[in-house]
Amino acid sequence: MSLLNENRLSKMFSSPGKKRSIYLTAGYPKLHDTVPLLEILQNSGIDFVEIGIPFSDSIMDGPVILNSHQIALGNGMTMDVLFDQLAAVRAHISIPIVLMGSMNPVYQYGFDRFCKQCEKVGVDGLLLPDLPVIEFKKHYSDFYRENNIAPVFMISPQTSSARLAEIDGLTESFLYAVSSSSTTGASSKMEDSQAYFEQLQIQNFRNPVVIGFNIKTREDIKFVSQYADGVIVGSAFIQALEGGFDPDKITGFIEGLKD
């Protein structure tokens, strides 16, 4: 599978340097905070952003992100609201945007309609952790291609070599390597996954590898960056937003992740 046009994700990864990403939940902490957060993250030097689509029954997430989903839904976040918020974002946001969420709300919205909206507002990649690879190939890959959306897939310590090769062949962006078998926000140490990271490093992947889940500190980022092309910080950032939208606090949090 090849995208019709090179998009912002592929251009970003073709540039030198390790990439840093932040996960945020759409509509959290307040309904209209999503776009202002994108602006602060871009201005703070974040390379790309994952926007989580709130869903009440997300299977991958731990209590911190699940709670943010519940609050966002309570705030009134819906798929239509999110696309309305992103409608004019490309006038001032140039960093890549990846949407991440469960298959259920996307399916309910209408997959074709969803992908068309993604292209319209400038979404670059889509990660649906519970979309099986076989279903992607049979039923959904054309929607990605027709709308120039880069498919993103997760890999884990349990992913077999054959499946790694298959996923790498289908990906047109980056491989999202889950740091461990736990949910987001768990307390496992990055050093516990060193053997897994070393195995990832020696694979001859076609795509860059970005590691996420449970990365919370500058030290975590420094350690993981030895083995990957980028890192994603999620639960720790959501926790930093718990007191509400505070630009200085957010900027300070991002600065605290830098070397």
Sequence and secondary structure as in RCSB ss.txt:
>XXXX:A:sequence
MSLLNENRLSKMFSSPGKKRSIYLTAGYPKLHDTVPLLEILQNSGIDFVEIGIPFSDSIMDGPVILNSHQIALGN
GMTMDVLFDQLAAVRAHISIPIVLMGSMNPVYQYGFDRFCKQCEKVGVDGLLLPDLPVIEFKKHYSDFYRENNIA
PVFMISPQTSSARLAEIDGLTESFLYAVSSSSTTGASSKMEDSQAYFEQLQIQNFRNPVVIGFNIKTREDIKFVS
QYADGVIVGSAFIQALEGGFDPDKITGFIEGLKD
>XXXX:A:secstr
   SS  HHHHHHTSSS EEEEEEETT SSTT HHHHHHHHHHTT  EEEEE   TT SS  HHHHHHHHHHHHH
T  HHHHHHHHTTGGGT  S EEEE  HHHHHHH HHHHHHHHHHHT  EEE TTS HHHIIIIIHHHHHHTT E
EEEEE TT  HHHHHHHHHH SS EEEESSSS TT    GGGGHHHHHHHHHS  SS EEEESS  SHHHHHHHT
TTSSEEEE HHHHHHTTT   HHHHHHHHHTT  
